[in-house]
Amino acid sequence: MGAADAVEKLLVGRWIAGDSIDDAIARAKKLNARGIAAIINYLGEEFTQKQDVDNAVGTYLSLIGEIKENEVRADVSLKLTQLGLWMSEKTAAKNYSEIVSFAKRHGIFVWIDMETSRDVDATIRIYKKHIAKGNVGITIQSALKRSGRDIEGIVAAGGVVRLVKGAYPEPASVGYTTRSAVTRNYETLMSYLFRHGRRFVIATHDKRMLDRAVKLDAQYSRDVEYAMLSGVRNNLLLRMAQEGRNVRIYVPFGSRWVGYSYRRLREASNAKLVLRSLLEYEKV
Ligand SMILES: Cc1cc2nc3c(=O)[nH]c(=O)nc-3n(C[C@H](O)[C@H](O)[C@H](O)COP(=O)(O)OP(=O)(O)OC[C@H]3O[C@@H](n4cnc5c(N)ncnc54)[C@H](O)[C@@H]3O)c2cc1C
């Protein structure tokens, strides 16, 4: 194995639990033992073939069954383009409904991952139709200029938001294109959630945003959770768990790891961060 292959194997192993549901459940159990809950995602996106979509739906139903069976503390997080959004909105909505109803019967919470700006309208439309089910949340990205309005609408409708910066480069017509502008908007949206949200998740590895959130938490006493991606600054999250905060780690599994890993590599932005990610993971 060459050096590049070895680094790839190490990194992917930190970021992704493995190929199978069993791998994801095993990783979630380990986290649970350290006081950290999981958010499990089956990798894959932008499907246009019925058999890929059917496989994703079947996998999520099995995953939910296994979470229940193994009594692990874990939510599920899915992408609507896995469920057929690029085939038709109706297909994605039907598949999402089936998964949400099944999860509700098993007492499990289902998140929607947010994808590129192209899919945001349909994603929010589908989500809003399911808020009344009570076991659903949606991700909103501070990288998008529209997100303030979207959060207001979702909070007003009783929805649950997971706030992220956004993993997809967006054009200046719809998105903020500098990291500082994305972070400024993150702070604005986070403050809105603390002031008006009932229940939400602050999903970031940005220490400055987390410190700010902890201060707001003391001021507003909301039902807030903190979430990070598997293998990124997990020591920090472990410390937050030890302080008694509700924390979660996003645990992807499956064989389609290229797109996900590419986004993580881009965010790491320099070798020092990648190295820190590797070293810190060992301790969780
Ligand atoms: C639980 C969770 C769910 C998510 N769901 C979605 C989603 O549905 N849709 C979506 O678009 N995005 C999602 N994301 C990704 C998110 O949008 C960002 O791309 C990602 O979290 C990096 O942004 P940041 O907030 O950590 O801030 P950044 O400013 O990118 O990073 C802050 C600091 O964190 C550290 N860091 C960040 N990334 C890495 C890395 N890969 N390796 C090493 N160090 C790193 C560095 O110290 C960096 O300075 C999710 C993130 C989390 C934590």
The ligand as a Gaussian input file, in Angstrom:
#p B3LYP/6-31G(d) Opt

LIG

0 1
 C      -23.727000      16.895000      12.719000
 C      -23.463000      17.558000      11.407000
 C      -24.355000      17.380000      10.359000
 C      -24.122000      18.006000       9.130000
 N      -25.066000      17.918000       8.139000
 C      -24.900000      18.650000       7.011000
 C      -25.924000      18.712000       6.017000
 O      -26.981000      18.101000       6.147000
 N      -25.713000      19.490000       4.923000
 C      -24.547000      20.213000       4.746000
 O      -24.410000      20.935000       3.751000
 N      -23.558000      20.137000       5.661000
 C      -23.715000      19.395000       6.781000
 N      -22.702000      19.364000       7.707000
 C      -21.360000      19.904000       7.373000
 C      -21.282000      21.379000       7.638000
 O      -22.097000      22.077000       6.736000
 C      -19.835000      21.875000       7.455000
 O      -19.458000      21.624000       6.151000
 C      -18.850000      21.234000       8.400000
 O      -19.408000      21.013000       9.656000
 C      -17.620000      22.159000       8.584000
 O      -18.043000      23.386000       9.087000
 P      -17.801000      23.874000      10.599000
 O      -19.098000      24.391000      11.118000
 O      -17.190000      22.831000      11.392000
 O      -16.907000      25.157000      10.417000
 P      -15.501000      25.366000       9.701000
 O      -15.295000      26.843000       9.718000
 O      -15.430000      24.647000       8.406000
 O      -14.512000      24.653000      10.678000
 C      -14.293000      25.137000      11.984000
 C      -13.098000      24.423000      12.541000
 O      -13.410000      23.022000      12.691000
 C      -12.305000      22.230000      12.318000
 N      -12.659000      21.408000      11.148000
 C      -13.745000      21.539000      10.360000
 N      -13.776000      20.573000       9.433000
 C      -12.670000      19.814000       9.632000
 C      -12.140000      18.637000       9.014000
 N      -12.778000      18.038000       7.997000
 N      -10.989000      18.117000       9.499000
 C      -10.345000      18.705000      10.537000
 N      -10.807000      19.803000      11.177000
 C      -11.949000      20.359000      10.730000
 C      -11.188000      23.206000      12.067000
 O      -10.529000      23.452000      13.289000
 C      -11.892000      24.440000      11.622000
 O      -11.122000      25.602000      11.797000
 C      -22.942000      18.780000       8.946000
 C      -22.051000      18.958000      10.005000
 C      -22.297000      18.383000      11.221000
 C      -21.342000      18.624000      12.338000

